[in-house]
């Protein structure tokens, strides 16, 4: 396994495994994080995977840089083909999604752009298994890749001021779920009733880098049964207000 390290803080180094986003790297970085957690134990305070990197934060009371790297190197060597790598099966999370223009106001536009029906957009989006590249932007916000080329859509030129929690979007070749209500510029296509982030849980984020995600289309009845909401959609209130006051969109 090729890698290099960079000193990124007094107690952190970043391991680089490549220069470009590559689905194959997700698996390699996930395995590297697992073997280093096992090998270094309490010496390793944190291991944060991202698109092409793995950030390691170590305990300065137990380690110095030279000692850490000296032990990182043989651990990662076990992941090379000739090193007899131990397999780490990916954790696949199924996420139910209500795909509908009421909760996904950009669904119809994406379908027109791809010259597809809305049903075909949903079929293509649910046919893939997505890799969790990284966590960022907001607590529990997982960057998932990659959508098929037909569904790849640029971010909105002007982000929405409010995107409800659980809303599913597409930006370029990635897809993601808003774990909290926040501003956002992704193209919105549906919504899940699952709680993506809960600080009271032992593991607050539902998704972590290295996992895989499959989306399952559900109808409105199941969405509501699972706790989904339709009473907090800001774009519906904007439409209602504009209609009531005679404003033009």
C-alpha positions in Angstrom: 0.0 0.0 0.0 1.4 3.4 -1.0 1.2 6.1 1.5 3.1 9.1 2.8 2.7 11.2 5.9 2.5 14.9 6.6 2.9 16.6 10.0 -0.4 18.6 10.4 -0.2 19.6 14.1 1.7 19.2 17.3 0.0 15.9 17.9 -1.4 15.0 14.5 -0.1 13.5 11.3 -2.1 13.0 8.1 -1.5 9.9 6.0 -2.0 10.5 2.3 -3.0 7.4 0.2 -3.7 9.2 -3.2 -4.3 12.5 -4.8 -7.7 12.0 -6.4 -11.0 10.8 -5.2 -11.3 7.1 -5.9 -13.8 4.6 -4.6 -11.1 2.0 -4.2 -9.3 4.4 -1.7 -12.3 4.4 0.6 -11.9 0.7 1.3 -8.1 1.1 1.7 -8.4 4.0 4.1 -11.1 2.2 6.1 -8.8 -0.8 6.5 -5.8 1.3 7.4 -7.9 3.1 10.2 -9.0 -0.3 11.5 -5.6 -1.9 11.7 -4.0 1.3 13.2 -6.7 1.4 15.9 -6.1 -2.2 16.7 -2.3 -1.9 16.6 -1.8 1.4 18.4 -4.6 1.1 20.9 -4.8 3.9 23.5 -1.8 5.6 21.9 -4.1 6.7 19.1 -6.6 9.3 20.3 -8.4 9.7 17.0 -8.3 8.4 13.4 -10.4 10.5 10.9 -10.8 9.2 7.4 -11.4 11.5 4.5 -11.5 11.3 0.7 -7.8 10.4 0.2 -6.3 10.8 3.7 -6.4 9.5 7.3 -5.7 12.0 10.1 -4.1 10.5 13.2 -4.1 12.2 16.5 -1.8 10.6 19.1 -1.1 10.9 22.8 1.9 13.2 23.3 2.4 11.7 26.8 3.1 8.3 25.3 4.6 9.0 21.9 6.8 11.2 19.8 6.5 11.4 16.0 9.4 9.0 15.3 8.0 6.3 17.6 4.5 6.6 16.1 5.7 6.4 12.5 8.0 3.5 13.3 4.9 1.6 14.4 2.5 2.9 11.7 4.8 1.6 8.9 4.8 -2.1 9.8 1.0 -2.0 10.6 0.2 -0.6 7.2 2.6 -3.1 5.5 0.2 -5.9 6.6 -2.3 -4.4 4.3 -0.2 -4.9 1.2 -1.1 -7.9 -1.0 2.1 -9.7 0.0 1.5 -8.9 3.7 -1.4 -11.2 4.1 -4.0 -8.4 4.7 -6.9 -9.1 7.1 -10.3 -8.5 5.5 -12.6 -5.9 7.0 -16.1 -6.3 5.7 -17.9 -3.0 5.0 -20.8 -2.0 7.1 -23.8 -1.4 4.8 -26.6 0.9 6.1 -30.0 0.9 4.5 -31.7 4.3 4.4 -35.4 4.5 3.6 -36.2 7.6 1.5 -39.5 9.2 0.5 -38.7 10.5 -3.0 -41.3 13.1 -3.9 -41.4 16.6 -5.2 -43.0 17.8 -1.9 -39.9 16.9 0.0 -37.5 17.0 -2.9 -38.3 20.2 -4.8 -35.4 19.6 -7.3 -36.5 16.1 -8.2 -38.4 17.2 -11.3 -35.7 19.5 -12.6 -33.1 16.7 -12.3 -35.3 14.4 -14.2 -35.8 16.9 -17.0 -32.1 17.6 -17.1 -31.3 13.9 -17.5 -34.2 13.4 -19.9 -35.6 10.8 -17.5 -38.9 10.3 -15.7 -39.0 10.8 -11.9 -39.4 7.1 -11.5 -36.3 6.5 -13.5 -34.3 9.0 -11.4 -35.4 7.1 -8.3 -34.5 3.7 -9.8 -31.1 4.9 -10.7 -30.5 6.6 -7.3 -31.6 3.5 -5.4 -29.7 1.1 -7.6 -26.3 2.1 -6.4 -24.4 1.3 -3.2 -22.6 4.5 -2.0 -19.4 4.8 -0.1 -19.1 7.2 2.8 -16.1 9.3 1.7 -16.0 11.7 4.6 -18.0 13.4 7.4 -18.1 17.2 7.4 -20.0 20.5 6.8 -22.3 19.7 9.7 -22.3 17.1 12.5 -23.1 13.7 10.9 -23.2 15.1 7.3 -21.8 12.2 5.2 -20.5 12.8 1.7 -21.6 9.7 -0.3 -20.3 8.8 -3.8 -20.9 8.4 -6.5 -24.1 8.9 -8.4 -24.3 7.7 -12.0 -23.4 10.3 -14.6 -27.0 11.0 -15.6 -27.8 12.2 -12.1 -24.7 14.3 -11.5 -26.0 17.9 -11.1 -24.1 21.0 -10.1 -24.8 22.7 -6.8 -27.4 25.4 -6.8 -26.0 28.8 -7.6 -27.8 30.3 -4.6 -28.1 28.0 -1.6 -31.5 27.7 0.2 -31.6 29.4 3.5 -33.3 26.4 5.2 -33.2 22.7 4.3 -35.2 20.5 6.7 -33.5 17.7 8.6 -33.4 14.4 6.7 -33.5 15.9 3.3 -31.6 14.0 0.6 -29.6 15.9 -2.1 -27.2 15.6 -5.0 -24.3 17.9 -5.7 -22.1 17.1 -8.7 -21.4 13.4 -8.4 -22.1 13.1 -4.7 -25.2 12.6 -2.7 -25.9 13.3 1.0 -28.5 13.7 3.7 -28.9 16.8 5.8 -28.5 15.5 9.4 -29.8 18.8 10.9 -31.9 21.7 9.5 -29.4 24.1 7.9 -28.8 26.2 4.9 -27.8 24.2 1.8 -27.0 24.3 -1.9 -27.6 20.7 -2.8 -30.3 19.6 -5.3 -33.1 18.1 -3.1 -34.7 14.9 -4.2 -36.3 13.2 -1.1 -36.3 12.8 2.6 -35.6 10.1 5.1 -37.3 9.7 8.5 -34.1 8.3 10.0 -32.2 10.4 12.6 -28.8 11.0 11.1 -27.4 12.8 14.1 -28.3 12.6 17.8 -25.8 13.9 20.4 -27.5 11.8 23.1 -26.6 8.5 21.4 -23.5 6.6 22.2 -22.5 7.0 18.5 -24.1 10.4 17.6 -23.7 10.0 13.8 -25.6 7.3 12.0 -23.0 7.2 9.2 -19.2 7.0 9.4 -16.5 7.1 6.8 -15.8 3.6 5.5 -19.4 2.5 5.7 -21.6 1.9 2.6 -25.2 3.1 2.1 -28.1 1.8 0.1 -31.2 3.9 -0.3 -34.7 2.2 -0.3 -37.6 4.1 -1.8 -40.7 4.2 0.4 -44.2 5.6 0.0 -45.8 8.4 2.0 -47.6 6.0 4.3 -44.4 4.3 5.4 -42.5 7.6 5.6 -45.1 8.9 8.0 -45.3 5.6 9.9 -41.5 5.8 10.5 -41.8 9.3 11.9 -41.3 11.4 8.7 -42.6 15.0 8.7 -44.4 17.0 6.0 -45.3 20.0 8.1 -42.0 21.8 8.2 -41.3 22.4 4.5 -40.1 26.0 4.0 -40.6 26.0 0.3 -44.3 25.1 0.8 -44.8 28.0 3.2 -43.0 30.4 0.7 -45.3 29.2 -2.1 -48.4 29.7 0.1 -47.3 33.1 1.2 -46.5 34.2 -2.3 -49.9 32.9 -3.5 -51.8 34.6 -0.7 -50.1 38.0 -1.2 -50.2 37.8 -5.0 -46.4 37.8 -5.3 -44.8 36.5 -8.4 -42.0 33.9 -8.2 
